[in-house]
Amino acid sequence: MILCGNPHAGYLARKAEIDAAVRRVFESGRYILGEEVSSFEREFADYLRIPHAIALGNGTDALYLALRACGIGAGDEVITVSHTATATAAAIVLSGATPVFVDIEPHYFTLDAEQLPAALTTKTKAILPVHLYGQAADMKPILDFAHEHDLRVIEDCAQSAGGEYGEARLSTLGDIGCFSFYPTKNLGAYGDGGMAVTRDSGLAEQLRCLRQYGWDESGSSREAGVNSRLDELQAAILRIGLSYLDVDNAQREVLASRYDRDLENTGLLLPVRRLTSRHVFHLYAVRHLRRDALLGHLREHGVRALVHYSVPVHLQPPYTGYASQTGTLPETERVAREVLSLPMYPQLSAVDQERVIDTIKAFGKESHD
Ligand SMILES: *Cc1c(COP(=O)(O)O)cnc(C)c1O
């Protein structure tokens, strides 16, 4: 079976380094918020060219704590998309704020800035764009709108580690950038992990405080914080992953270009790259009018393509109460019926990729007969 993502292949490719790092941590006697975590925070911040990085327990917490650090909570509204991981909306609800869903630009799968004016109310406090599948949301109009209306911008970079918009690394454009290190992400741990990054030293201090019970220097709580710490083991492994992130992303781009070339005229709508950005292909998401039939055909032939995301967040039970401005999001709802993610991970072999391509071509032939 050819998998859609494959962190185990990533482990096998770097087994000696990862095993040595794991051993080093076990021998060190320090397991939570030690030197591995602080080194990883510094290295990740340097990579992004941003002053502050705060390691957290997972990506959902990164978004939730980013909202809290910005003082956003009950009574506030946060504009985001519905074509995303449920975690994006869950983090907003967790903060006490109300998600307001807007539609996407269908070719890019990211927040459509033209929808912002209609979603704005006196309660709007932030915009939470998602750089989905590894592609940047169109940040310029989003940032312009946010500045005009005095809103915070929190970037969901869970799928876009290493991605760029213009010259800037994604996560450095808004007030806070949030990452997940879930194993399948472009920078993946072997367990849970997350990170929030910011230029603002006040926000950084607030995030550090919130991640550990809201403690101040003396260990007395100044906020009702949480426990959301990255452990030493994951940090040590993530440091290795970070050193390969550019190489891995380059390999994802190579695979994407091959799909682009060989899947033309197969009935698939192929991903469109935003010209000003660097797409890092967390997923190679295509669209097809007979998506479910194609998915079944791929499965039958040993290719585990996946659907991210088959039910838009605003149509899932916990989130139906937070209607979008119009109640419907036509582009989001259409994409949910057509979208499909093909196998994409740095260790995907040329032979396996060819099998994916041939299987799709065979489906095209069958359906035209
Ligand atoms: C993975 C993901 C998250 C959540 O990250 P976790 O580490 O699983 O909590 C949030 N947003 C997006 C877009 C994601 O892909």
The ligand as an ORCA input file, in Angstrom:
! r2SCAN-3c Opt
* xyz 0 1
  C      -2.466     19.741     12.168
  C      -3.199     21.016     12.129
  C      -3.568     21.725     13.285
  C      -3.490     21.143     14.657
  O      -2.288     20.680     15.079
  P      -2.209     19.564     16.245
  O      -0.747     19.504     16.533
  O      -2.754     18.291     15.703
  O      -2.985     20.055     17.415
  C      -4.120     22.976     13.147
  N      -4.348     23.518     11.933
  C      -4.044     22.865     10.796
  C      -4.318     23.525      9.483
  C      -3.480     21.591     10.845
  O      -3.190     20.952      9.710
*
